[in-house]
Amino acid sequence: MLAYARGSVRAFEQLYARHKGATYRYFLRHADGHVATAEELHQDLWMRVAGSRERYAVRARFATWLYTLARHRLIDHWRSRHAVDIASLEDEATRIAAEEIAAPMSAAQDDPLRATMDAQARGRLLRALSEVPPLQRDAFLLHIEGGLSLEEIAELTGRPAETIKSRLRYAYRKLRAALEELQ
């Protein structure tokens, strides 16, 4: 980000390439049932990143700063829609199609059977994730998608690290239980 602040467009391209998939999935998992909403939030996030280049100061890891912006954008979205909690995921077909667009092609996708099995497993996981309470889901997504530590999530959310640890533990427990029921 510092290189981008000095005018390196290539630095921005590298930041975007490194973080675009995870930030998009973060919004997609919180979207109010619409891929278009996730895309809009994602685009707004990266516009804010670009607009902040001259004001950016290193106070934490770049990912922490990025997910702070992402979370603030998400909260603004909820407030503008008068939402009380985090909305559910979009329907499975739309979700899988969007993720396949966002995810890089792999050798596994060349095998139709494996691709089908992977899509089914992903669908089960995302259905289970939609059942996790909003605050637990947010902590889980910041940890998994954002790669943020407990301390970084605590700082970002303004909650004690022990609270975040509990939210993550409950999220993992609920996901594990939901996935075991589906087998």
C-alpha positions in Angstrom: 0.0 0.0 0.0 2.9 2.3 0.7 4.2 1.7 -2.8 0.8 2.5 -4.2 0.7 5.7 -2.2 4.0 6.6 -3.9 2.2 6.1 -7.3 2.9 2.5 -8.2 -0.2 1.2 -10.0 1.4 -2.2 -10.1 1.4 -2.3 -6.3 -2.3 -1.7 -6.3 -2.8 -4.5 -8.8 -0.8 -6.8 -6.6 -2.8 -5.9 -3.5 -6.0 -6.4 -5.4 -4.9 -9.8 -6.8 -3.9 -11.0 -3.4 -7.0 -9.9 -1.5 -9.9 -9.7 -4.0 -11.1 -13.3 -3.6 -11.2 -13.3 0.2 -12.8 -9.8 0.5 -15.4 -10.8 -2.2 -16.3 -14.0 -0.3 -16.5 -12.0 3.0 -19.2 -9.8 1.4 -20.8 -12.7 -0.4 -21.3 -14.7 2.8 -22.9 -11.6 4.5 -24.9 -10.5 1.4 -28.6 -10.0 1.8 -29.4 -12.7 -0.7 -28.0 -11.0 -3.8 -24.7 -11.4 -5.6 -25.2 -7.9 -6.9 -25.1 -6.6 -3.3 -21.8 -8.4 -2.6 -20.3 -7.1 -5.9 -21.4 -3.5 -5.0 -19.9 -3.7 -1.5 -16.7 -5.2 -2.9 -16.4 -2.5 -5.5 -17.0 0.2 -2.9 -14.3 -1.3 -0.6 -11.7 -1.2 -3.4 -12.7 2.3 -4.3 -12.2 3.3 -0.7 -8.8 1.6 -0.7 -7.8 3.5 -3.9 -9.1 6.7 -2.4 -7.2 6.2 0.8 -3.8 5.8 -0.7 -2.5 9.2 0.2 -3.8 9.0 3.8 -2.8 5.4 4.5 -0.5 5.0 7.5 0.9 1.7 8.7 -0.7 1.0 12.1 -1.4 -2.7 11.6 -1.1 -5.3 9.0 -2.6 -4.3 5.7 -5.2 -7.1 6.0 -6.4 -5.7 9.3 -6.8 -2.3 7.8 -8.5 -3.7 4.7 -11.0 -5.8 6.8 -11.7 -2.8 9.0 -12.8 -0.9 5.9 -14.8 -3.9 4.7 -16.6 -4.3 8.0 -17.4 -0.6 8.2 -18.8 -0.7 4.7 -20.9 -3.8 5.6 -22.2 -2.0 8.7 -23.1 1.1 6.7 -25.0 -1.2 4.3 -27.0 -2.8 7.1 -27.8 0.5 8.6 -29.0 1.9 5.3 -31.3 -1.1 4.9 -32.4 -0.9 8.6 -31.2 -4.4 9.0 -31.1 -5.8 12.5 -28.9 -8.8 11.8 -26.6 -10.2 9.1 -28.8 -11.4 6.3 -28.8 -14.9 5.0 -26.7 -16.2 2.1 -28.1 -16.2 -1.4 -29.6 -19.4 -2.9 -27.2 -22.2 -3.6 -27.2 -22.0 -7.4 -26.3 -18.3 -7.4 -23.8 -18.7 -4.7 -22.0 -21.6 -6.3 -21.9 -19.8 -9.7 -20.5 -16.6 -8.1 -17.8 -18.5 -6.2 -16.8 -20.4 -9.3 -16.3 -17.1 -11.1 -14.3 -15.6 -8.2 -12.2 -18.8 -7.6 -9.3 -19.6 -9.8 -9.7 -22.6 -12.1 -8.0 -25.7 -10.7 -7.1 -29.1 -12.1 -9.9 -30.6 -9.9 -12.4 -28.7 -12.0 -11.3 -30.5 -15.1 -12.8 -33.7 -13.5 -16.6 -33.4 -13.6 -17.1 -35.9 -10.8 -14.7 -34.2 -8.5 -16.1 -30.8 -9.4 -19.6 -32.0 -8.5 -18.5 -33.5 -5.2 -16.6 -30.2 -4.4 -19.6 -28.1 -5.2 -21.8 -30.3 -3.0 -19.4 -30.1 -0.1 -19.1 -26.3 -0.6 -22.9 -26.1 -0.7 -23.2 -28.0 2.6 -20.6 -25.9 4.3 -22.3 -22.6 3.1 -25.7 -23.8 4.2 -24.2 -24.7 7.6 -22.5 -21.3 7.8 -25.8 -19.5 7.1 -27.1 -21.1 10.3 -24.3 -19.7 12.4 -25.4 -16.6 14.4 -24.3 -13.3 12.8 -21.6 -12.2 15.3 -20.1 -15.7 15.3 -20.3 -15.8 11.5 -18.5 -12.5 11.2 -15.7 -13.5 13.6 -15.4 -16.8 11.6 -15.2 -15.0 8.2 -12.7 -12.4 9.5 -10.6 -15.3 10.8 -10.9 -17.6 7.8 -11.3 -15.3 4.8 -9.4 -12.4 6.2 -6.7 -14.4 7.9 -6.9 -12.1 10.9 -5.7 -13.2 14.3 -7.9 -13.2 17.4 -6.2 -10.0 18.6 -6.8 -8.3 15.2 -10.4 -9.2 15.2 -10.8 -8.0 18.7 -9.2 -4.7 17.8 -11.3 -4.4 14.6 -14.6 -5.1 16.4 -13.9 -3.4 19.7 -14.5 -6.6 21.7 -12.2 -8.4 24.1 -10.1 -11.2 22.6 -11.8 -13.7 24.9 -15.2 -12.8 23.4 -13.8 -13.3 19.9 -12.3 -16.6 21.0 -15.7 -17.7 22.3 -17.4 -16.6 19.1 -15.0 -18.6 17.0 -15.3 -21.6 19.2 -19.1 -21.6 19.0 -19.0 -21.0 15.2 -16.7 -24.0 14.7 -18.8 -26.1 17.0 -22.0 -25.2 15.1 -20.4 -25.8 11.8 -19.0 -29.1 12.8 -22.4 -30.2 14.2 -24.3 -29.1 11.1 -21.9 -30.8 8.8 -22.0 -34.0 10.8 -25.8 -34.0 10.6 -25.6 -33.7 6.8 -23.4 -36.8 6.4 
